[in-house]
Amino acid sequence: MELTSSASTLKLTFAQPLHLSSCRAFFHTLSSFCPNSNFNSERSSFSSTISMSSNDLLVVGAGHLGTRIAKRWRQLHSTATIVGETKTKSFHAQLREAGITPVLAGTSNDSFPNVVFCVPPRGDPNYKNIVEAATKRASRRFIFTSSTSVHAGAESITEDTPARNEGRASFLYQAEEKVLQSASGLVVRLSGLYLLNRGPHTFWLSKGVVSGSEESMVNLIHYDDAAAAMVCTLNLQSLPERRTFLIAAPESLSRRAIVECALKHPEFAGAKKPEFLNDGPAVGKSFNGEWSNQVLGWHPTYPSFEAFMELDAERVRAARSVKA
């Protein structure tokens, strides 16, 4: 493209057709070059600055997981345009602080090379259509964060375990189908997610009585480990033949063990162990995601919920002793 001007004329010469995103960036420049022009480059808060680098990223659903993904991507790509789309403004300050542009859902339909979708279905009957629309915003890679709950009653789970189009799992199943039909789509199924103050342990500790068996097995993966796996997926240079990944911790724990591990942490000092009614059989799933680990080059920092709680408890005690 060549741009020349004189007092009375403005000449534009294009060597080849401009992509829509290139046009936005160009007209933003043109508005500065010609301050009295009628071009409007502010249709959204970020569309005028999109560079369309192959590393640019849109995170749809930048909450606890999505924000962590965006932050890790920023650490790897300091000049990339990274946008976090949210339903509310709860995470906007945190996103801005990390150099990520926050936008509210529905304010823009701009396309990006890379899109990560982190919005849970929450029973929305239109969920699969929302996901399908999001796939069309990705030109290089679209990653859908699904859940191992899509396997419903299966007991032994690998990447090849069939998903089930039934009950609550049907929302994820149908959304996954839309993703896998797209040219750039990958599905990452995550086991249960947790933080120190977020996860099933906090729910159980808040209840005096909990239904179900205390020996039921649960697989939990830390949000930071899950975010790291998503970034590894984004970094894949080409689409593998198998496009569904399984991200789970190497070790599962019983509900009883999870509660006992949490109670050893200073954060939960004074909390009481809930009573499990044991009014049903012990259930649980076994996970084998070795193929995913090898292809992605990913391994969790915390092999289990217990490992995280022990390390974090040591950190908290050390910090308190320094202050004392």
DRENPA-149657 format. One line per 3 residues: their letters; for each residue x, y, z of C-alpha. Coordinates in pm, 1 decimal. Layout:
% residues N
A) X,Y,Z ~ ...;
***
This chain:
% residues 324
MEL) 0.0,0.0,0.0 ~ 125.3,350.8,-87.1 ~ -20.2,668.3,63.5;
TSS) 67.4,1012.2,-79.8 ~ -91.7,1351.2,-27.9 ~ -82.4,1710.2,-135.2;
AST) -275.9,2018.1,-35.1 ~ -570.4,1913.5,-247.6 ~ -544.7,1539.9,-307.8;
LKL) -505.8,1214.5,-120.3 ~ -397.2,912.3,-322.6 ~ -421.9,551.1,-199.6;
TFA) -258.4,265.5,-387.6 ~ -312.9,-93.8,-268.9 ~ -74.5,-364.5,-389.5;
QPL) -324.7,-631.4,-285.1 ~ -670.5,-648.5,-125.6 ~ -674.9,-554.8,239.4;
HLS) -806.4,-793.9,502.6 ~ -1077.8,-638.3,717.9 ~ -849.5,-626.7,1019.6;
SCR) -580.1,-454.5,812.7 ~ -835.7,-198.6,702.9 ~ -916.8,-116.9,1064.7;
AFF) -552.4,-62.0,1148.6 ~ -505.8,141.9,830.1 ~ -804.0,368.4,888.9;
HTL) -683.8,426.4,1244.3 ~ -356.3,554.9,1094.1 ~ -546.0,751.6,830.8;
SSF) -751.0,929.8,1097.2 ~ -426.4,1052.9,1251.5 ~ -283.3,1148.6,912.5;
CPN) -602.1,1335.2,820.7 ~ -749.6,1462.8,1149.3 ~ -1050.3,1612.1,973.8;
SNF) -1144.4,1292.5,790.0 ~ -1477.7,1121.4,854.9 ~ -1329.3,776.6,921.7;
NSE) -1442.2,633.1,1255.9 ~ -1183.9,398.6,1409.4 ~ -1354.8,358.2,1747.3;
RSS) -1626.9,104.5,1679.3 ~ -1502.5,-87.2,1982.5 ~ -1248.7,-22.9,2253.9;
FSS) -978.5,-232.8,2090.1 ~ -1060.4,-301.5,1724.5 ~ -851.9,-8.8,1598.9;
TIS) -535.8,-142.2,1759.8 ~ -552.6,-506.2,1652.9 ~ -227.4,-597.2,1477.0;
MSS) -339.6,-947.3,1377.0 ~ -11.0,-1102.7,1481.0 ~ -27.6,-1481.9,1477.4;
NDL) 9.8,-1461.8,1856.4 ~ -293.1,-1240.3,1916.8 ~ -543.5,-1401.8,2150.5;
LVV) -906.8,-1365.3,2251.7 ~ -1020.4,-1536.6,2571.7 ~ -1398.1,-1572.0,2581.3;
GAG) -1487.2,-1604.3,2947.1 ~ -1188.4,-1444.4,3120.6 ~ -1272.7,-1554.5,3473.4;
HLG) -1059.5,-1758.6,3712.3 ~ -926.5,-1988.3,3438.8 ~ -942.5,-1755.2,3139.3;
TRI) -753.7,-1476.8,3315.9 ~ -475.9,-1719.0,3408.4 ~ -449.7,-1833.2,3047.1;
AKR) -429.7,-1474.0,2924.1 ~ -162.2,-1384.4,3180.6 ~ 54.7,-1680.1,3085.1;
WRQ) 18.4,-1595.1,2716.0 ~ 122.0,-1237.3,2792.1 ~ 438.8,-1363.5,2961.5;
LHS) 528.2,-1550.2,2642.1 ~ 419.9,-1281.7,2394.4 ~ 485.4,-931.7,2523.0;
TAT) 372.5,-754.1,2203.7 ~ 64.6,-962.1,2123.2 ~ -284.7,-817.7,2137.9;
IVG) -467.2,-1009.2,2411.5 ~ -833.9,-947.7,2485.8 ~ -1035.4,-1093.2,2772.5;
ETK) -1410.4,-1104.2,2712.0 ~ -1627.2,-1116.8,3024.0 ~ -1991.8,-1108.0,3124.1;
TKS) -1924.6,-864.3,3409.9 ~ -1642.0,-628.5,3506.0 ~ -1524.6,-837.0,3804.2;
FHA) -1190.1,-927.5,3647.5 ~ -1133.4,-610.7,3443.6 ~ -888.8,-444.5,3683.8;
QLR) -685.5,-764.3,3710.8 ~ -678.7,-800.9,3333.2 ~ -566.3,-442.7,3274.7;
EAG) -292.0,-478.1,3533.7 ~ -156.5,-774.2,3335.7 ~ -163.0,-582.5,3007.4;
ITP) -477.9,-751.2,2878.9 ~ -764.9,-555.7,2724.9 ~ -1098.5,-636.4,2894.5;
VLA) -1425.1,-610.8,2702.6 ~ -1781.2,-699.8,2790.6 ~ -1944.2,-983.2,2599.3;
GTS) -2155.5,-865.1,2308.4 ~ -1965.1,-541.3,2243.3 ~ -1750.3,-678.5,1960.2;
NDS) -1734.4,-964.6,1712.2 ~ -1374.5,-912.0,1601.6 ~ -1182.7,-1215.2,1481.4;
FPN) -848.7,-1330.7,1619.3 ~ -589.5,-1586.6,1515.3 ~ -635.8,-1765.7,1848.4;
VVF) -950.8,-1799.3,2056.9 ~ -991.3,-1984.4,2387.2 ~ -1348.4,-2043.5,2504.8;
CVP) -1388.7,-2077.4,2883.6 ~ -1761.0,-2015.0,2936.5 ~ -1946.2,-2302.3,3111.5;
PRG) -2289.2,-2407.6,2977.1 ~ -2488.5,-2350.7,3297.7 ~ -2784.7,-2525.3,3138.1;
DPN) -2819.1,-2278.6,2849.2 ~ -3011.1,-2457.0,2568.2 ~ -2844.0,-2221.6,2317.0;
YKN) -2494.2,-2309.4,2437.9 ~ -2387.5,-2512.1,2134.2 ~ -2484.1,-2224.2,1904.0;
IVE) -2288.5,-1976.4,2116.5 ~ -1984.1,-2200.6,2092.5 ~ -2028.9,-2248.7,1717.7;
AAT) -2044.1,-1871.4,1666.2 ~ -1724.6,-1833.1,1868.1 ~ -1540.5,-2086.3,1649.5;
KRA) -1591.7,-1854.1,1352.9 ~ -1391.0,-1581.6,1527.9 ~ -1071.0,-1791.4,1518.6;
SRR) -852.9,-1802.0,1206.5 ~ -568.4,-2018.3,1343.0 ~ -670.5,-2203.3,1657.7;
FIF) -991.8,-2240.9,1859.4 ~ -968.2,-2417.9,2194.6 ~ -1277.4,-2522.2,2385.9;
TSS) -1243.4,-2589.5,2757.7 ~ -1468.4,-2883.2,2828.2 ~ -1495.0,-3109.7,3132.2;
TSV) -1449.3,-3475.8,3213.9 ~ -1812.3,-3464.0,3327.5 ~ -1897.6,-3512.8,2958.7;
HAG) -1818.0,-3881.9,3015.3 ~ -2110.4,-3910.6,3258.8 ~ -2102.5,-4255.5,3422.9;
AES) -1779.7,-4385.6,3267.0 ~ -1535.1,-4517.6,3527.7 ~ -1207.7,-4539.2,3331.6;
ITE) -1129.4,-4236.4,3117.4 ~ -873.5,-4167.6,2844.7 ~ -879.8,-3933.3,2545.6;
DTP) -1069.0,-4202.5,2351.9 ~ -1347.2,-4255.6,2604.7 ~ -1676.7,-4165.8,2432.0;
ARN) -1861.9,-3857.6,2549.5 ~ -2228.8,-3900.5,2630.7 ~ -2512.1,-3700.6,2485.0;
EGR) -2736.5,-3735.5,2788.1 ~ -2843.6,-3533.7,3090.4 ~ -2624.5,-3239.2,3187.7;
ASF) -2338.3,-3385.2,2983.4 ~ -2536.4,-3321.1,2665.1 ~ -2461.2,-2947.2,2672.5;
LYQ) -2087.1,-3012.0,2655.8 ~ -2126.1,-3303.0,2414.9 ~ -2316.4,-3095.8,2159.7;
AEE) -2077.6,-2801.9,2197.2 ~ -1777.7,-3031.1,2146.5 ~ -1935.5,-3159.3,1825.7;
KVL) -1952.3,-2804.8,1689.9 ~ -1588.8,-2741.1,1782.2 ~ -1460.2,-3060.5,1621.3;
QSA) -1652.5,-2979.4,1303.0 ~ -1460.9,-2652.4,1270.4 ~ -1130.2,-2643.3,1084.1;
SGL) -925.4,-2508.1,1374.6 ~ -1101.3,-2655.3,1678.3 ~ -949.6,-2847.6,1967.9;
VVR) -1125.3,-2975.5,2280.6 ~ -953.8,-2987.7,2620.3 ~ -1143.0,-3183.1,2886.3;
LSG) -1044.7,-3077.4,3237.3 ~ -1104.0,-3265.2,3560.6 ~ -1223.3,-3074.0,3868.6;
LYL) -1059.9,-2733.9,3921.4 ~ -953.0,-2582.5,4251.5 ~ -770.2,-2300.2,4426.9;
LNR) -692.9,-2266.8,4795.8 ~ -1031.2,-2105.5,4857.7 ~ -1222.5,-2243.0,4560.6;
GPH) -1325.1,-2601.1,4495.0 ~ -1529.4,-2888.4,4640.6 ~ -1335.5,-2876.5,4968.8;
TFW) -1464.7,-2527.3,5048.4 ~ -1820.6,-2638.8,4976.4 ~ -1794.0,-2946.5,5196.6;
LSK) -1629.5,-2754.3,5480.2 ~ -1910.7,-2500.2,5470.8 ~ -2167.1,-2775.2,5530.1;
GVV) -2228.0,-2962.1,5850.6 ~ -2364.2,-3263.0,5667.1 ~ -2274.6,-3384.3,5316.2;
SGS) -2462.2,-3652.1,5123.8 ~ -2279.1,-3932.6,4946.8 ~ -1987.4,-4154.9,5034.2;
EES) -1670.5,-4013.2,5186.3 ~ -1475.3,-4277.5,4992.4 ~ -1587.6,-4153.7,4649.7;
MVN) -1280.0,-4061.2,4447.3 ~ -1230.7,-3713.6,4300.0 ~ -965.3,-3589.8,4057.4;
LIH) -871.2,-3225.9,4106.7 ~ -633.2,-3009.5,3907.4 ~ -509.7,-2666.3,4013.4;
YDD) -626.4,-2371.6,3802.5 ~ -263.8,-2276.0,3731.3 ~ -185.0,-2623.6,3600.6;
AAA) -497.7,-2617.8,3384.5 ~ -400.6,-2276.8,3243.0 ~ -51.2,-2405.9,3165.0;
AMV) -203.7,-2697.8,2973.4 ~ -419.7,-2460.1,2771.1 ~ -115.5,-2252.3,2677.5;
CTL) 66.5,-2569.2,2569.0 ~ -233.3,-2645.1,2347.1 ~ -218.8,-2296.4,2195.6;
NLQ) 149.6,-2352.0,2122.0 ~ 89.3,-2660.9,1907.3 ~ 227.2,-2584.1,1562.9;
SLP) -17.0,-2813.7,1383.8 ~ -340.8,-2992.2,1461.4 ~ -286.4,-3350.5,1580.2;
ERR) -490.0,-3632.7,1429.0 ~ -669.8,-3671.8,1760.7 ~ -819.1,-3336.6,1857.2;
TFL) -952.0,-3411.0,2205.1 ~ -721.9,-3379.4,2506.7 ~ -758.1,-3496.4,2865.9;
IAA) -603.3,-3288.5,3143.4 ~ -616.4,-3446.5,3488.0 ~ -396.0,-3483.9,3794.2;
PES) -193.0,-3806.3,3819.4 ~ -348.3,-3879.5,4158.8 ~ -712.9,-3883.1,4268.5;
LSR) -819.8,-3859.5,4632.9 ~ -1126.4,-3963.8,4827.9 ~ -1361.8,-3692.9,4946.4;
RAI) -1256.0,-3772.9,5301.5 ~ -886.4,-3730.4,5215.4 ~ -954.2,-3399.9,5039.0;
VEC) -1125.0,-3258.7,5346.7 ~ -849.5,-3384.9,5576.9 ~ -579.4,-3228.2,5356.6;
ALK) -761.6,-2895.6,5359.2 ~ -800.2,-2899.4,5737.4 ~ -420.7,-2922.9,5778.0;
HPE) -379.5,-2587.5,5602.3 ~ -362.1,-2274.2,5824.0 ~ -629.3,-2113.1,5607.6;
FAG) -885.2,-2357.0,5744.5 ~ -774.2,-2354.9,6107.2 ~ -1081.2,-2387.4,6325.1;
AKK) -1296.9,-2538.2,6050.3 ~ -1479.9,-2858.0,6135.6 ~ -1481.2,-3177.2,5935.6;
PEF) -1826.1,-3230.5,5781.7 ~ -2024.4,-3546.4,5836.3 ~ -2054.6,-3754.3,5520.4;
LND) -2381.7,-3945.0,5527.3 ~ -2240.7,-4236.3,5325.3 ~ -2591.7,-4285.3,5193.8;
GPA) -2474.1,-4416.1,4858.1 ~ -2201.5,-4628.8,4702.2 ~ -1845.6,-4502.5,4665.9;
VGK) -1799.5,-4383.9,4309.1 ~ -1518.8,-4229.2,4110.9 ~ -1330.8,-4223.1,3784.1;
SFN) -976.7,-4324.4,3696.6 ~ -793.0,-4101.8,3448.2 ~ -512.0,-4168.4,3203.9;
GEW) -410.6,-3863.0,3002.6 ~ -58.5,-3976.4,2912.4 ~ -112.8,-3916.8,2540.6;
SNQ) -217.8,-3556.8,2608.3 ~ 76.4,-3500.7,2841.4 ~ 323.3,-3625.2,2580.0;
VLG) 178.4,-3436.5,2284.3 ~ 149.8,-3111.7,2478.6 ~ 473.5,-3151.0,2672.4;
WHP) 273.9,-3072.9,2985.1 ~ 301.4,-3204.2,3339.4 ~ 128.3,-3053.9,3643.6;
TYP) 320.3,-2864.8,3908.1 ~ 92.7,-3024.3,4167.8 ~ 39.9,-3398.9,4109.5;
SFE) -247.2,-3397.5,4358.2 ~ -464.1,-3176.9,4576.9 ~ -265.5,-3304.2,4874.3;
AFM) 65.4,-3194.7,4719.4 ~ -63.4,-2841.6,4666.5 ~ -206.5,-2811.2,5016.5;
ELD) 116.4,-2928.7,5178.1 ~ 335.6,-2691.6,4975.2 ~ 104.9,-2396.0,5024.6;
AER) 73.6,-2462.1,5397.3 ~ 453.8,-2454.2,5424.3 ~ 460.1,-2126.8,5232.0;
VRA) 201.4,-1967.2,5460.3 ~ 376.1,-2083.1,5777.6 ~ 712.4,-1955.9,5650.6;
ARS) 562.0,-1617.4,5563.8 ~ 401.6,-1588.7,5906.5 ~ 724.5,-1679.5,6084.9;
VKA) 910.2,-1405.4,5895.9 ~ 649.6,-1148.8,5998.6 ~ 668.8,-1266.8,6359.6;
***
